[in-house]
Amino acid sequence: MNRIVINMDPQGGFTVYSDEPIELLIVCDHAPNDRVYQMDAEIGVEKVQQQLRTDPVGHKHDSQTLGSGHGPRKPPSRRKLEVIK
């Protein structure tokens, strides 16, 4: 399974990371005459894992959205396939 991580910085900008190459398209309905943008993603299993670290993963069924210790959390994501060099 290919993991895609969107990391939003404190200023609201974001960087996308993916285990494998992807075609990344952003649709912005605020500009109806120029609404589809192609963007780049940082590619690499190591780059994705650096973003995820060992932090717990929240999910849509959390009882709270306040972070660690506030409701059930899934364990950190683990890639099922092994990268062969």
C-alpha positions as a printed NumPy array, in Angstrom:
array([[  0.   ,   0.   ,   0.   ],
       [  1.345,   3.435,  -0.934],
       [  1.234,   5.915,   1.947],
       [  0.712,   9.613,   1.253],
       [  1.437,  12.154,   3.989],
       [  0.387,  15.811,   3.859],
       [  2.389,  17.901,   6.321],
       [  0.965,  21.355,   7.005],
       [  3.429,  23.914,   8.368],
       [  2.547,  26.611,  10.946],
       [  1.891,  29.147,   8.135],
       [ -0.67 ,  26.863,   6.436],
       [  1.566,  25.779,   3.551],
       [  1.877,  22.088,   2.92 ],
       [  4.278,  19.506,   1.561],
       [  3.183,  16.111,   0.258],
       [  5.264,  12.977,   0.785],
       [  4.65 ,   9.595,  -0.856],
       [  6.285,   6.17 ,  -0.633],
       [  6.106,   5.821,  -4.41 ],
       [  5.75 ,   8.2  ,  -7.373],
       [  2.262,   9.686,  -7.713],
       [  0.499,  12.154,  -9.953],
       [ -0.68 ,  14.876,  -7.576],
       [ -3.497,  17.158,  -8.712],
       [ -5.07 ,  19.856,  -6.55 ],
       [ -8.531,  21.214,  -7.389],
       [ -9.32 ,  24.728,  -6.178],
       [-12.874,  25.884,  -6.823],
       [-11.928,  29.407,  -5.685],
       [-10.502,  29.968,  -9.19 ],
       [-13.109,  28.471, -11.562],
       [-11.164,  29.364, -14.723],
       [ -7.875,  27.921, -13.435],
       [ -8.908,  25.339, -10.854],
       [ -6.69 ,  22.275, -11.45 ],
       [ -3.018,  22.373, -10.475],
       [ -0.377,  19.676, -10.814],
       [  2.016,  19.629,  -7.853],
       [  5.132,  17.729,  -6.854],
       [  5.522,  15.309,  -3.965],
       [  8.617,  14.304,  -2.054],
       [  9.125,  10.608,  -2.897],
       [ 10.664,   7.931,  -0.699],
       [  9.776,   5.484,   2.063],
       [ 12.373,   7.126,   4.314],
       [ 10.887,  10.592,   3.737],
       [  7.402,   9.36 ,   4.653],
       [  8.689,   7.624,   7.786],
       [ 10.586,  10.777,   8.853],
       [  7.282,  12.662,   8.759],
       [  5.339,   9.985,  10.662],
       [  8.089,   9.299,  13.234],
       [  6.602,   6.962,  15.846],
       [  3.629,   9.188,  16.639],
       [  0.251,   7.512,  17.209],
       [ -2.169,   7.801,  14.299],
       [ -5.556,   9.394,  14.929],
       [ -8.53 ,   8.248,  12.896],
       [-12.032,   9.407,  12.074],
       [-13.561,   7.353,  14.9  ],
       [-11.442,   8.88 ,  17.706],
       [-13.514,   9.917,  20.692],
       [-11.328,  13.053,  20.987],
       [ -9.154,  15.034,  18.581],
       [ -6.82 ,  16.512,  21.194],
       [ -3.787,  14.308,  20.583],
       [ -1.996,  11.702,  22.667],
       [ -3.887,  10.336,  25.648],
       [ -7.306,  11.645,  24.592],
       [ -9.066,   8.654,  23.125],
       [ -8.227,   5.512,  21.176],
       [ -5.388,   5.728,  18.685],
       [ -4.175,   3.371,  16.   ],
       [ -0.545,   2.255,  16.284],
       [  2.017,   3.966,  14.013],
       [  1.712,   2.998,  10.352],
       [  4.01 ,   0.197,   9.213],
       [  4.763,  -0.408,   5.562],
       [  3.882,  -3.943,   4.504],
       [  6.246,  -4.11 ,   1.535],
       [ 10.007,  -4.05 ,   1.86 ],
       [ 12.133,  -1.747,  -0.265],
       [ 14.767,  -3.7  ,  -2.192],
       [ 17.881,  -1.831,  -3.258]])
